[in-house]
Amino acid sequence: MIPVLTFFNNKGGVGKTSLIYHLAWIFSDMGKRVVAADLDPQANLTAAFLTDDEIESLWETSALGTTIYKCVKPLAAVSDIAPPVLKIITANLFLIPGDVALSNFEDTLSNEWLQSKSDSNLYRPLRILSAFWQVMQMASSEIGADIILVDIGPNLGAINRSALIATDCVVIPLGADLFSLQGLKNLGPALRDWKKSWNKCLDNWVESDEAAEYKDFKLPSAIMETIGYVCQQYSVHLSRPVKAYRKWVDRIPGVYSSTILNKQGSEFVRIEDDESCLAMIKHYRSLIPMSQEHRKPIFKLTPADGAIGSQAGAVVDARDDFRTLAAKIAERMGIENTL
């Protein structure tokens, strides 16, 4: 199975979608074949890759499989998953488009989660709960992907639960603020609870009569290994961190260690020395709207796009920063780094 990497925090506004977007491009530049899956009903990742006209066309068509929702929608009508119709971004980069209608699938997932706790008639509940994983693996098999990058919303709802049980590795984006820390405290218990509950479902499935009937039915393992966090870099004035931000930054290693890793001992570790910190991502300020306008990652902006003067230097820095981060993620996921 193709490894799934999901970026998740229970707090929005931490640069999650931008992070995934840029890493998808970097991994594709590494020669990896990448599937980017937008499982956030807000569909911000899709908006980063596609024009409004392209998105409207996907949402308005009656054809199945054109978005993640149109892949799983047939399940609600007692049918089966529709194979995904991938959007080709480059020769190595493919998108499973998001859909605002995906929020309609939330209740179905909630109901089937309860049904999955029984000891019989498990096939349909497990088929529905693992639908995101099934779709992503179908897409990856189709194009021979090396990695799947997943964007999900900032909540602990049923959609995200099904996205996380489909996940092998998790990266947690953080801001240097109280709300990110509180979101971090919510994540650890939720991930452990979801994993424990899904493992119970898997045990029930193996012992069920249906397992013999559906011998080719595969399910995700809900590995959900947190391989680290990425923190938005705080503002700097005269080379000194702003105090209001530094106090939150200093607390991140300890909170991450105790709530995510479920261990103590990092209370006095500086974030710069914390092995769990994958990167401190800079604020690229004016380059972000420029990147959005030209629908390309920061590190592919050119003087013709308006990246001149100091901005041209920031473009080079961005490429180096994201290459370093991608290499570190690849190492922790056991993916060969060909940069």
NORTABEL-V766617 format. One record per helix or strand of 2 or more residues. SS is the DSSP state (H for helix, E for strand). FROM is the first residue (numbers start at 0). TO is the last residue. Records with the same first field share a line. If there is no record, write none. Layout:
SS->FROM-TO, FROM-TO
This chain:
E->3-6, 33-37, 86-87, 92-95, 146-150, 168-173, 224-231, 235-236, 239-240, 276-280
H->15-28, 43-48, 51-59, 67-76, 99-114, 122-128, 130-142, 157-164, 177-206, 209-212, 242-258, 270-272, 285-293, 297-299, 302-304, 309-332
